[in-house]
């Protein structure tokens, strides 16, 4: 509901702007099997709202939380986030920001 309201206001303020909504990833490294489905539902809802508001959606979940192998998912999270560093932070690492930047670039369609 809030995302729809935000996108409506953004579109009013900038009718010709390219707007790209980025999805979320699951950083609950000790509860991935429980939390991953919840984040997938969140992203599905965000994607549906983005489509309804005629904006693009860039789904980061598959990149940050590859499914099918829990150990690989943890290794990916440790690579793309600061979770496994002394800061123990869920923000992206430099590599994570590069992955996000590439994802947004791809979603923009500018490279095509």
RAQUILIN-V296802 format. One record per residue. RES is the residue in one letter. OMEGA is omega in degrees with one decimal (* if undefined). D_FIRST is the distance of its C-alpha to the first C-alpha in whole Angstrom. Layout:
res=RES omega=OMEGA d_first=D_FIRST
res=RES omega=OMEGA d_first=D_FIRST
This chain:
res=X omega=-180.0 d_first=0
res=X omega=178.9 d_first=4
res=X omega=178.8 d_first=5
res=X omega=179.5 d_first=5
res=X omega=179.3 d_first=6
res=X omega=-178.9 d_first=9
res=X omega=176.2 d_first=10
res=X omega=-180.0 d_first=11
res=X omega=177.0 d_first=13
res=X omega=-179.1 d_first=14
res=X omega=176.7 d_first=16
res=X omega=-177.7 d_first=17
res=X omega=-176.5 d_first=19
res=X omega=-173.6 d_first=20
res=X omega=-178.1 d_first=20
res=X omega=-176.0 d_first=23
res=X omega=168.6 d_first=21
res=X omega=-179.6 d_first=21
res=X omega=178.5 d_first=17
res=X omega=176.7 d_first=17
res=X omega=175.8 d_first=14
res=X omega=178.9 d_first=16
res=X omega=-177.1 d_first=15
res=X omega=173.5 d_first=16
res=X omega=180.0 d_first=20
res=X omega=178.8 d_first=21
res=X omega=178.3 d_first=23
res=X omega=-169.0 d_first=24
res=X omega=179.0 d_first=28
res=X omega=-178.2 d_first=29
res=X omega=-174.0 d_first=27
res=X omega=-177.6 d_first=26
res=X omega=177.4 d_first=27
res=X omega=-169.6 d_first=24
res=X omega=-177.9 d_first=21
res=X omega=179.7 d_first=22
res=X omega=178.6 d_first=20
res=X omega=177.9 d_first=17
res=X omega=176.1 d_first=17
res=X omega=175.9 d_first=17
res=X omega=177.0 d_first=15
res=X omega=-178.9 d_first=12
res=X omega=176.8 d_first=14
res=X omega=177.7 d_first=14
res=X omega=179.0 d_first=10
res=X omega=179.8 d_first=10
res=X omega=179.1 d_first=13
res=X omega=177.9 d_first=11
res=X omega=178.8 d_first=9
res=X omega=178.9 d_first=11
res=X omega=-179.1 d_first=14
res=X omega=-178.9 d_first=12
res=X omega=176.8 d_first=12
res=X omega=172.9 d_first=15
res=X omega=-179.2 d_first=15
res=X omega=178.1 d_first=17
res=X omega=177.6 d_first=16
res=X omega=-174.8 d_first=19
res=X omega=-179.4 d_first=19
res=X omega=-175.0 d_first=21
res=X omega=-178.0 d_first=21
res=X omega=-179.9 d_first=24
res=X omega=-177.9 d_first=26
res=X omega=-177.4 d_first=25
res=X omega=179.0 d_first=25
res=X omega=-174.7 d_first=28
res=X omega=173.3 d_first=28
res=X omega=179.9 d_first=31
res=X omega=-174.1 d_first=33
res=X omega=-179.8 d_first=32
res=X omega=177.7 d_first=35
res=X omega=177.9 d_first=34
res=X omega=179.3 d_first=30
res=X omega=179.0 d_first=31
res=X omega=178.4 d_first=34
res=X omega=178.1 d_first=31
res=X omega=179.8 d_first=29
res=X omega=178.8 d_first=32
res=X omega=-172.9 d_first=33
res=X omega=178.9 d_first=29
res=X omega=178.0 d_first=28
res=X omega=-175.9 d_first=30
res=X omega=-172.9 d_first=30
res=X omega=177.5 d_first=34
res=X omega=177.7 d_first=35
res=X omega=178.1 d_first=36
res=X omega=-177.1 d_first=33
res=X omega=-171.1 d_first=31
res=X omega=-178.6 d_first=28
res=X omega=176.7 d_first=25
res=X omega=-179.8 d_first=25
res=X omega=169.1 d_first=26
res=X omega=175.5 d_first=30
res=X omega=177.8 d_first=32
res=X omega=178.0 d_first=32
res=X omega=177.0 d_first=28
res=X omega=176.9 d_first=27
res=X omega=178.0 d_first=30
res=X omega=177.9 d_first=28
res=X omega=178.5 d_first=25
res=X omega=178.3 d_first=26
res=X omega=179.3 d_first=28
res=X omega=179.3 d_first=25
res=X omega=177.2 d_first=23
res=X omega=179.8 d_first=26
res=X omega=179.9 d_first=26
res=X omega=-178.8 d_first=23
res=X omega=-176.5 d_first=24
res=X omega=-177.0 d_first=27
res=X omega=-177.7 d_first=29
res=X omega=-175.9 d_first=32
res=X omega=* d_first=32
